[in-house]
Amino acid sequence: MLIKILGGGCKNCQNLHKNTLEALETLGVEAEVVKVEEINDIMAYGVMKTPALVIDEEVKVMGRVPKAKEITKILKEYI
C-alpha cells in the first residue's frame, strides 16, 4: 500500500501525517508513507485544497485533517 500526504508541510499536513501513522499502527499494517510537497505534483491529483490523503493513487480526503479513527476506517478498505 502506498499512502501519500499532499501538502506544503504546514501544521495540518503534519497532523495528517501523524494521524495516518497512528491509524496504520492501530491496524498493525505496514505501508509506504510519502510526503508530496511540490505544487505541480499536488495539482496533478486534482487537489486544490491541502492537506490531502491519497491511498494507492486515489484521493480519499482533501482540505481537512481526518482523525486517526476515520483514517483507520478508510484504510480497512485496502486490507
Backbone as a printed PyTorch tensor [residue, N CA C, xyz], in Angstrom:
tensor([[[  0.8420,  -1.1650,   0.0000],
         [  0.0000,   0.0000,   0.0000],
         [  0.8930,   1.2350,   0.0000]],

        [[  0.5560,   2.1840,  -0.8400],
         [  1.2870,   3.4510,  -0.9200],
         [  0.3540,   4.5680,  -0.4910]],

        [[  0.7590,   5.2970,   0.5250],
         [ -0.0300,   6.4140,   1.0420],
         [  0.7640,   7.6880,   0.8280]],

        [[  0.0840,   8.6930,   0.2760],
         [  0.7310,   9.9860,   0.0540],
         [ -0.0080,  11.0610,   0.8360]],

        [[  0.7740,  11.9070,   1.4840],
         [  0.2500,  13.0740,   2.1780],
         [  0.5930,  14.2640,   1.3000]],

        [[ -0.4230,  14.9080,   0.7330],
         [ -0.1970,  16.0400,  -0.1580],
         [ -0.3240,  17.3360,   0.6200]],

        [[  0.6870,  18.1880,   0.5190],
         [  0.6480,  19.4860,   1.1820],
         [  2.0310,  20.0620,   1.3190]],

        [[  2.0650,  21.3450,   1.5890],
         [  3.3250,  22.0820,   1.6340],
         [  4.1280,  21.9470,   2.9130]],

        [[  3.6850,  21.1150,   3.8450],
         [  4.4380,  20.9400,   5.0830],
         [  3.8950,  21.7650,   6.2360]],

        [[  2.6910,  22.2960,   6.0990],
         [  2.0730,  23.1060,   7.1490],
         [  1.6760,  22.2370,   8.3460]],

        [[  1.1800,  22.8570,   9.3930],
         [  0.7810,  22.1530,  10.6090],
         [ -0.3010,  21.1120,  10.3050]],

        [[ -1.2780,  21.4470,   9.4620],
         [ -2.3290,  20.4950,   9.1070],
         [ -1.7520,  19.2860,   8.3800]],

        [[ -0.7860,  19.5160,   7.5140],
         [ -0.1450,  18.4150,   6.7840],
         [  0.6020,  17.5060,   7.7570]],

        [[  1.2730,  18.1020,   8.7240],
         [  1.9930,  17.3370,   9.7340],
         [  1.0270,  16.5170,  10.5830]],

        [[ -0.1190,  17.1080,  10.9170],
         [ -1.1210,  16.3850,  11.7070],
         [ -1.7210,  15.2280,  10.9170]],

        [[ -1.9450,  15.4310,   9.6160],
         [ -2.4660,  14.3510,   8.7730],
         [ -1.4510,  13.2050,   8.7270]],

        [[ -0.1870,  13.5300,   8.6020],
         [  0.8680,  12.5190,   8.5910],
         [  0.8740,  11.7350,   9.9040]],

        [[  0.8110,  12.4550,  11.0260],
         [  0.8040,  11.8260,  12.3520],
         [ -0.4190,  10.9220,  12.5110]],

        [[ -1.5820,  11.4050,  12.1270],
         [ -2.8110,  10.6150,  12.2560],
         [ -2.7830,   9.3790,  11.3700]],

        [[ -2.1740,   9.5010,  10.2020],
         [ -2.0600,   8.3660,   9.2890],
         [ -1.1670,   7.2900,   9.8860]],

        [[ -0.0360,   7.6950,  10.4490],
         [  0.8640,   6.7300,  11.0810],
         [  0.1860,   6.0640,  12.2770]],

        [[ -0.5930,   6.8280,  13.0220],
         [ -1.3220,   6.2780,  14.1680],
         [ -2.3530,   5.2350,  13.6980]],

        [[ -3.0480,   5.5330,  12.6080],
         [ -4.0430,   4.5980,  12.0660],
         [ -3.3760,   3.3110,  11.5950]],

        [[ -2.2430,   3.4290,  10.9380],
         [ -1.5170,   2.2440,  10.4780],
         [ -1.0820,   1.3890,  11.6630]],

        [[ -0.6150,   2.0450,  12.7160],
         [ -0.1750,   1.3200,  13.9030],
         [ -1.3620,   0.6040,  14.5630]],

        [[ -2.4930,   1.2720,  14.6310],
         [ -3.7010,   0.6810,  15.2080],
         [ -4.0910,  -0.5890,  14.4640]],

        [[ -3.9840,  -0.5490,  13.1440],
         [ -4.3560,  -1.6990,  12.3210],
         [ -3.2620,  -2.7580,  12.2510]],

        [[ -2.0440,  -2.3860,  12.6440],
         [ -0.9240,  -3.3200,  12.5360],
         [ -0.5330,  -3.5620,  11.0910]],

        [[ -0.7110,  -2.5460,  10.2660],
         [ -0.4450,  -2.6540,   8.8320],
         [  0.7820,  -1.8100,   8.4860]],

        [[  1.6100,  -2.3470,   7.5930],
         [  2.7460,  -1.5850,   7.1090],
         [  2.4100,  -1.0010,   5.7500]],

        [[  2.8460,   0.2160,   5.5290],
         [  2.6280,   0.8780,   4.2480],
         [  3.7380,   1.9020,   4.0460]],

        [[  3.9720,   2.2180,   2.8090],
         [  4.9230,   3.2850,   2.4980],
         [  4.1590,   4.6050,   2.5680]],

        [[  4.6440,   5.5260,   3.4020],
         [  4.0060,   6.8350,   3.5520],
         [  4.9660,   7.8810,   3.0140]],

        [[  4.4960,   8.6260,   2.0140],
         [  5.3300,   9.6050,   1.3240],
         [  4.6850,  10.9850,   1.4280]],

        [[  5.5140,  11.9830,   1.6810],
         [  5.0240,  13.3640,   1.6710],
         [  5.2600,  13.9490,   0.2830]],

        [[  4.2310,  14.5600,  -0.2750],
         [  4.3260,  15.2110,  -1.5810],
         [  4.1160,  16.6980,  -1.3460]],

        [[  5.1640,  17.5030,  -1.5960],
         [  5.1010,  18.9250,  -1.2740],
         [  5.1650,  19.8380,  -2.4980]],

        [[  5.5290,  19.3040,  -3.6400],
         [  5.6290,  20.1360,  -4.8520],
         [  4.2330,  20.4410,  -5.3840]],

        [[  3.9470,  21.7040,  -5.6010],
         [  2.6120,  22.1390,  -6.0100],
         [  2.1450,  21.4810,  -7.3100]],

        [[  3.0380,  21.3240,  -8.2690],
         [  2.6490,  20.6940,  -9.5370],
         [  2.2700,  19.2250,  -9.3420]],

        [[  2.9800,  18.5440,  -8.4590],
         [  2.6630,  17.1500,  -8.1570],
         [  1.3160,  17.0480,  -7.4430]],

        [[  1.0550,  17.9910,  -6.5410],
         [ -0.2200,  18.0180,  -5.8190],
         [ -1.3690,  18.2820,  -6.7820]],

        [[ -1.1940,  19.2490,  -7.6550],
         [ -2.2530,  19.6100,  -8.6060],
         [ -2.5270,  18.4900,  -9.6030]],

        [[ -1.5500,  17.6380,  -9.8520],
         [ -1.7420,  16.5130, -10.7700],
         [ -2.8280,  15.5630, -10.2680]],

        [[ -3.0970,  15.5910,  -8.9670],
         [ -4.1630,  14.7600,  -8.3910],
         [ -5.5120,  15.4650,  -8.4090]],

        [[ -5.5350,  16.7020,  -8.8980],
         [ -6.7730,  17.4680,  -8.9160],
         [ -7.0950,  18.0760,  -7.5620]],

        [[ -6.1200,  18.0870,  -6.6730],
         [ -6.3130,  18.6360,  -5.3310],
         [ -6.0710,  20.1350,  -5.3680]],

        [[ -7.0930,  20.8790,  -4.9610],
         [ -6.9750,  22.3330,  -4.9450],
         [ -6.8370,  22.8760,  -3.5190]],

        [[ -7.0970,  22.0180,  -2.5310],
         [ -7.0020,  22.4440,  -1.1370],
         [ -6.3170,  21.3370,  -0.3390]],

        [[ -5.2470,  21.6940,   0.3470],
         [ -4.4990,  20.7250,   1.1320],
         [ -4.8410,  20.8860,   2.6060]],

        [[ -4.5190,  19.8970,   3.3960],
         [ -3.8270,  18.6590,   3.0660],
         [ -4.7680,  17.6660,   2.3900]],

        [[ -4.1630,  16.6660,   1.7770],
         [ -4.9430,  15.6090,   1.1410],
         [ -4.2930,  14.2670,   1.4310]],

        [[ -5.1360,  13.2510,   1.4900],
         [ -4.6990,  11.8880,   1.7440],
         [ -4.9730,  11.0670,   0.4960]],

        [[ -3.9150,  10.4660,  -0.0540],
         [ -4.0300,   9.6460,  -1.2560],
         [ -3.5830,   8.2300,  -0.9100]],

        [[ -4.4300,   7.2620,  -1.2180],
         [ -4.1000,   5.8650,  -0.9650],
         [ -4.1260,   5.1250,  -2.2890]],

        [[ -2.9900,   4.5060,  -2.6220],
         [ -2.8640,   3.7750,  -3.8860],
         [ -3.3860,   4.6020,  -5.0640]],

        [[ -2.9410,   5.8600,  -5.1110],
         [ -3.2240,   6.8080,  -6.1920],
         [ -4.6850,   7.2720,  -6.2580]],

        [[ -5.4500,   7.0550,  -5.1900],
         [ -6.8390,   7.5160,  -5.1350],
         [ -6.9740,   8.5490,  -4.0160]],

        [[ -7.4360,   9.7540,  -4.3470],
         [ -7.6260,  10.7960,  -3.3470],
         [ -8.8100,  10.4020,  -2.4640]],

        [[ -8.5530,  10.2690,  -1.1800],
         [ -9.5980,   9.8540,  -0.2430],
         [-10.1310,  11.0230,   0.5950]],

        [[ -9.2620,  11.9700,   0.9330],
         [ -9.6520,  13.1270,   1.7470],
         [ -8.8640,  14.3230,   1.2570]],

        [[ -9.5490,  15.4950,   1.1740],
         [ -8.7950,  16.7090,   0.8480],
         [ -9.3870,  17.9060,   1.5760]],

        [[ -8.5010,  18.8380,   1.9070],
         [ -8.9220,  20.0850,   2.5090],
         [ -9.2310,  20.0330,   3.9970]],

        [[ -8.9140,  18.9180,   4.6360],
         [ -9.1530,  18.8050,   6.0790],
         [ -8.2500,  17.7200,   6.6590]],

        [[ -8.2110,  17.6690,   7.9880],
         [ -7.3960,  16.6730,   8.6810],
         [ -8.3280,  15.6870,   9.3810]],

        [[ -8.4980,  14.4990,   8.8150],
         [ -9.3280,  13.4980,   9.4900],
         [ -8.6150,  12.9400,  10.7140]],

        [[ -9.3920,  12.5540,  11.6970],
         [ -8.8230,  11.9300,  12.8950],
         [ -8.3220,  10.5310,  12.5330]],

        [[ -7.4470,  10.0010,  13.3680],
         [ -6.8700,   8.6760,  13.1220],
         [ -7.9530,   7.6140,  12.9750]],

        [[ -9.0350,   7.7420,  13.7460],
         [-10.1290,   6.7720,  13.6900],
         [-10.7730,   6.7390,  12.2970]],

        [[-10.9560,   7.9150,  11.6840],
         [-11.5180,   7.9740,  10.3330],
         [-10.5560,   7.3830,   9.3100]],

        [[ -9.2750,   7.6700,   9.4720],
         [ -8.2750,   7.1220,   8.5520],
         [ -8.2300,   5.6020,   8.6800]],

        [[ -8.3520,   5.1000,   9.9010],
         [ -8.3870,   3.6560,  10.1220],
         [ -9.5300,   3.0300,   9.3320]],

        [[-10.6790,   3.6530,   9.3910],
         [-11.8520,   3.1600,   8.6550],
         [-11.5840,   3.1610,   7.1440]],

        [[-10.9670,   4.1990,   6.6390],
         [-10.6470,   4.2860,   5.2040],
         [ -9.6460,   3.2000,   4.8340]],

        [[ -8.6220,   3.0130,   5.6610],
         [ -7.5840,   2.0240,   5.3610],
         [ -8.1150,   0.6020,   5.3310]],

        [[ -9.1520,   0.3290,   6.0970],
         [ -9.7230,  -1.0300,   6.1250],
         [-10.2300,  -1.4550,   4.7630]],

        [[-10.5620,  -0.4980,   3.8870],
         [-10.9810,  -0.8160,   2.5170],
         [ -9.8430,  -1.4300,   1.6970]],

        [[ -8.6120,  -1.2160,   2.1400],
         [ -7.4390,  -1.6240,   1.3600],
         [ -6.7260,  -2.8530,   1.9350]],

        [[ -7.2100,  -3.3700,   3.0430],
         [ -6.5400,  -4.5380,   3.6330],
         [ -7.4630,  -5.7320,   3.6880]]])
